[in-house]
Amino acid sequence: MAANTDDIRASVSKDIAALQQEVSRLQKMISAQGAEAYYEVRGRAGKAYDEALPRAKNAVAQIRAEGVAAADAAREHPTATTTALVLAGAIGFLAGYLLSGSPQPQPRHWWR
């Protein structure tokens, strides 16, 4: 009976060692695939950045140019600029006044 138990233990030990080797092999495969995926994603991100950079620089330049043009127009026509700002303020004030006059719903208390 002792020989049979020793045989079972030896068999189980061999199975455990084989499973440990298989797990080690799978970990190495996953690690290699993870590194490959990392470098692939890193390359794609670099390409996307390189493609987006000129567009972003162009957009910033256009925004600056529009800002300068708006500032120049405001300097050249101060009366029109003042009128437009006063009109926008008056419309905002009127909208706020009209909205504040609308009836507010009665608050509902938790005990009701």
Summary of the structure (lengths in Angstrom):
residues: 112
radius of gyration: 37.0
end to end distance: 80.5
largest distance: 109.5
contacts: 197
relative contact order: 0.03
helix: 88%
strand: 0%
